[in-house]
Amino acid sequence: MDDKLREIETEFARHEVQCEERWKTTFNRLDDIETKLDQAMSRQMSMGGAIILFLAGLVVTILTTMG
């Protein structure tokens, strides 16, 4: 019985180590994904602002040439 208990304890310790490493990997990947999403959002906001300014410029140009 003691041998079986030691074997289970060893397997459980090995399992804990593997799970801890997997969680570290998962959290690192989630951090990378979050960084990339923040960068994408920043680019989208910049492009949206540029498009709005461009279209506003077109409207101003059209209104000044018509009047």
C-alpha positions as CSV (number, residue, x, y, z in Angstrom):
1,M,0.0,0.0,0.0
2,D,2.8,2.4,0.8
3,D,4.4,1.8,-2.6
4,K,1.1,2.6,-4.3
5,L,0.7,5.8,-2.3
6,R,4.2,6.9,-3.1
7,E,3.6,6.2,-6.8
8,I,0.4,8.3,-6.7
9,E,2.2,11.1,-4.9
10,T,4.9,11.1,-7.5
11,E,2.5,11.1,-10.4
12,F,0.5,13.9,-8.7
13,A,3.7,16.0,-8.2
14,R,4.6,15.4,-11.9
15,H,1.1,16.4,-12.9
16,E,1.3,19.6,-10.8
17,V,4.6,20.6,-12.5
18,Q,3.1,20.0,-15.9
19,C,0.0,22.0,-15.1
20,E,2.0,24.9,-13.7
21,E,4.1,25.0,-16.9
22,R,1.0,24.9,-19.1
23,W,-0.6,27.7,-17.1
24,K,2.6,29.8,-17.5
25,T,2.5,29.2,-21.2
26,T,-1.2,30.0,-21.4
27,F,-0.8,33.3,-19.4
28,N,2.2,34.3,-21.6
29,R,0.1,33.6,-24.8
30,L,-2.8,35.6,-23.4
31,D,-0.5,38.5,-22.6
32,D,0.8,38.4,-26.2
33,I,-2.7,38.3,-27.5
34,E,-3.8,41.3,-25.3
35,T,-0.8,43.3,-26.5
36,K,-1.6,42.6,-30.2
37,L,-5.2,43.5,-29.7
38,D,-4.2,46.8,-28.1
39,Q,-2.0,47.5,-31.0
40,A,-4.7,46.6,-33.5
41,M,-7.2,48.8,-31.6
42,S,-4.7,51.7,-31.6
43,R,-4.2,51.3,-35.4
44,Q,-8.0,51.2,-36.0
45,M,-8.5,54.4,-34.0
46,S,-5.7,56.2,-35.9
47,M,-7.1,55.1,-39.3
48,G,-10.6,56.1,-38.2
49,G,-9.3,59.5,-37.3
50,A,-7.4,59.9,-40.5
51,I,-10.5,58.8,-42.6
52,I,-12.7,61.3,-40.7
53,L,-10.2,64.1,-41.3
54,F,-9.9,63.2,-45.0
55,L,-13.7,63.2,-45.4
56,A,-14.1,66.4,-43.5
57,G,-11.5,68.0,-45.8
58,L,-13.4,66.8,-48.8
59,V,-16.6,68.3,-47.5
60,V,-15.0,71.6,-46.8
61,T,-13.4,71.6,-50.2
62,I,-16.7,70.8,-51.9
63,L,-18.5,73.5,-49.9
64,T,-15.9,76.2,-50.6
65,T,-15.8,75.5,-54.4
66,M,-19.6,75.5,-54.7
67,G,-20.1,78.9,-52.9
